[in-house]
Amino acid sequence: MTRQLNKSEIEKLFEFTRKKRVRYLDVQFEIVDHLASDIEEQMSTDDSLSFEKGLQNAYAKFPITGFAQFVQHKSDALSKYWRTHFFRYFIEFLSLPKIIISVFLFTCFFYLFRIQGSTAHAITYYSLIGGMAIYALLTYRKSVLNKKNREKYLFLSSYYGIVYWLIYFVTYLPFTSPDFIRFGMQMGSIQSMIWAILMTVYVIIVYACLRVFPNKLKEEINSKYQHLEFV
């Protein structure tokens, strides 16, 4: 019969991972689970094996860098996971009924920019940024993505990194155009079309980052991370 590690031994495994500079609690849980399974398997074949010796044997199976490679692989996997979710979300807008919403937004932006020129475009853009900033500030404290949690859980840090750089990219993009800040300038059909597309994509991305994916994040927490304590 396989001996199960007791609570004190499990706590020693957590302390061991912290000493090895694994700061993310969710990663600590995975490593501790791996180490515990390995040690218990060793003990099932050798009744005289001590906990300390089993831990040494289990840790020796990791690379010379210790847990660093494990943490990196976990980080890469989470980044890929969230990128895949974002990609699937945008694909949904190529099918009914969401494509109708996208076309409607594009049409509104196109005629607004075509008729009112760059002034309307700048006002629209800054209004979207302002609205996004106000919403983010109002919901930040209640969000699971607060700084304390991001520093504590790798899957939250990974999610935040994807969202932050995505919003930063689409927000900064218009400033790369030399015509962006020329208030009162008329915009031709091609120019209006390009900016209408960009603004439509911007709205979709911001809505995803502020509303859709936070809900998906909650689902992930409820389904995969119920064992973790969130503050």
C-alpha positions in Angstrom: 0.0 0.0 0.0 1.4 3.4 -1.1 2.1 5.7 1.9 0.6 9.1 1.4 2.6 12.2 2.5 1.2 13.9 5.5 0.3 17.5 5.9 3.6 18.4 7.5 5.5 16.9 4.6 3.4 18.6 2.0 4.1 21.9 3.7 7.8 21.1 3.6 7.5 20.7 -0.1 5.9 24.1 -0.5 8.7 25.6 1.6 11.2 23.8 -0.6 9.8 25.3 -3.8 9.8 28.8 -2.2 13.4 28.4 -1.3 14.1 27.5 -4.9 12.6 30.9 -5.9 9.3 29.7 -7.3 7.1 32.7 -6.3 3.9 31.9 -8.1 1.4 29.9 -5.9 -0.3 28.1 -8.8 3.1 26.9 -10.0 4.1 25.9 -6.5 1.0 23.7 -6.4 1.9 21.9 -9.6 5.5 21.3 -8.6 4.5 20.1 -5.1 2.0 17.7 -6.7 4.7 16.4 -9.0 7.2 16.0 -6.2 4.7 14.4 -3.8 3.7 11.8 -6.5 7.3 11.0 -7.2 8.2 10.6 -3.5 5.2 8.4 -2.8 6.1 6.2 -5.8 9.6 5.8 -4.5 8.3 4.9 -1.1 6.0 2.3 -2.5 9.0 0.4 -3.8 11.3 1.1 -0.8 9.6 1.2 2.6 12.8 2.3 4.3 13.2 5.4 2.1 13.0 8.7 4.1 11.1 11.7 3.0 14.3 13.8 2.7 16.0 11.2 0.5 12.9 10.9 -1.6 12.8 14.6 -2.1 16.5 14.7 -3.1 15.9 11.9 -5.7 12.8 13.7 -7.1 14.6 17.1 -7.3 17.6 15.4 -9.0 15.4 14.6 -12.0 15.0 18.3 -12.8 17.6 20.1 -14.9 20.6 21.8 -13.4 18.6 25.1 -13.4 16.1 23.5 -11.0 12.5 24.7 -11.4 13.3 27.6 -13.6 12.7 25.7 -16.8 9.5 24.3 -15.5 8.2 27.8 -14.7 9.3 29.0 -18.1 7.5 26.2 -19.9 4.4 26.9 -17.8 4.6 30.6 -18.7 4.9 29.8 -22.4 2.0 27.4 -22.3 -0.3 29.9 -20.6 0.7 32.7 -23.1 -0.2 30.3 -25.9 -3.4 29.4 -24.2 -4.6 33.0 -24.0 -3.5 33.9 -27.5 -5.5 31.0 -28.8 -8.6 32.2 -26.9 -8.2 35.7 -28.3 -7.8 34.3 -31.8 -11.0 32.3 -31.5 -12.9 35.3 -30.2 -12.0 37.3 -33.3 -12.9 34.4 -35.6 -16.4 34.6 -34.1 -16.8 38.0 -35.6 -16.5 36.5 -39.1 -19.8 34.6 -38.6 -23.4 35.6 -37.9 -24.7 37.4 -36.0 -21.5 39.1 -34.8 -20.4 40.0 -38.3 -23.5 42.2 -38.6 -22.4 44.1 -35.6 -18.9 44.6 -37.0 -20.3 45.8 -40.4 -22.6 48.2 -38.6 -19.8 49.7 -36.6 -17.6 50.0 -39.7 -20.4 51.7 -41.6 -21.0 54.2 -38.8 -17.3 55.0 -38.5 -16.9 55.3 -42.2 -19.6 57.8 -42.9 -18.7 59.8 -39.7 -15.1 60.1 -40.8 -16.0 60.7 -44.4 -18.4 63.5 -43.6 -16.8 65.1 -40.6 -13.1 64.4 -41.4 -10.2 63.9 -39.0 -11.8 66.0 -36.2 -14.6 63.4 -35.8 -12.0 60.6 -35.9 -9.8 62.2 -33.2 -12.9 62.9 -31.0 -14.1 59.3 -31.4 -10.7 57.9 -30.7 -10.1 59.9 -27.5 -13.7 59.2 -26.3 -13.0 55.5 -26.6 -9.8 55.8 -24.7 -11.4 57.9 -22.0 -14.3 55.5 -21.6 -12.0 52.5 -21.4 -9.8 54.2 -18.8 -12.7 55.2 -16.6 -14.2 51.8 -16.8 -10.9 50.1 -16.0 -10.3 52.4 -13.0 -13.8 51.8 -11.6 -13.5 48.0 -11.8 -9.8 47.6 -10.9 -10.1 47.2 -7.2 -12.8 44.6 -7.5 -11.0 42.8 -10.2 -9.1 39.6 -9.6 -6.3 41.1 -11.7 -5.1 43.5 -9.0 -1.4 43.8 -8.6 -1.2 41.6 -5.5 -2.8 38.7 -7.3 -0.8 39.2 -10.5 2.4 38.9 -8.5 1.1 35.8 -6.8 -0.4 33.7 -9.6 1.4 33.0 -12.9 -1.8 32.4 -14.9 -3.1 35.9 -13.9 0.2 37.5 -14.7 0.2 35.8 -18.1 -3.3 36.9 -18.9 -2.6 40.5 -17.9 0.5 40.6 -20.0 -1.4 39.6 -23.1 -4.3 42.0 -22.5 -2.0 44.9 -21.6 0.2 44.7 -24.7 -2.8 44.2 -26.9 -4.6 47.3 -25.7 -1.3 49.2 -25.7 -0.7 48.3 -29.4 -4.2 49.2 -30.7 -4.2 52.4 -28.6 -0.7 53.5 -29.8 -1.3 52.6 -33.5 -3.1 55.8 -34.6 -0.3 58.0 -33.4 2.0 56.4 -36.0 0.0 58.2 -38.7 1.1 61.8 -39.5 -2.4 62.8 -40.4 -3.9 61.7 -37.0 -3.7 65.0 -35.2 -4.6 67.3 -38.1 -7.9 68.6 -36.9 -10.3 69.8 -39.5 -8.7 67.8 -42.4 -11.0 66.2 -44.8 -10.7 62.4 -45.2 -11.1 60.6 -48.6 -12.9 57.4 -49.1 -9.8 55.2 -48.8 -8.6 57.0 -45.7 -12.0 56.9 -44.1 -12.3 53.2 -44.8 -8.9 52.4 -43.3 -9.6 54.3 -40.1 -13.1 52.9 -39.9 -11.6 49.4 -40.0 -9.0 50.3 -37.4 -11.6 51.8 -35.1 -14.0 48.8 -35.5 -11.1 46.5 -34.6 -10.2 48.7 -31.6 -13.8 48.6 -30.3 -13.9 44.8 -30.6 -10.5 44.4 -28.8 -11.4 46.8 -26.0 -14.7 45.1 -25.5 -13.0 41.7 -25.4 -10.4 42.9 -22.9 -12.8 44.6 -20.6 -15.8 42.4 -20.7 -15.5 39.1 -22.5 -12.2 37.8 -21.3 -12.6 38.8 -17.6 -15.7 36.5 -17.7 -13.6 33.8 -19.2 -11.0 34.3 -16.6 -13.6 33.8 -13.9 -14.6 30.6 -15.5 -11.0 29.4 -15.5 -10.7 30.2 -11.8 -13.9 28.4 -11.0 -13.0 25.3 -13.1 -9.2 24.9 -12.6 -8.1 27.0 -9.7 -10.7 26.4 -7.0 -7.9 25.2 -4.7 -6.2 28.6 -4.7 -7.2 31.4 -2.4 -7.8 34.7 -4.1 -7.7 38.0 -2.2 
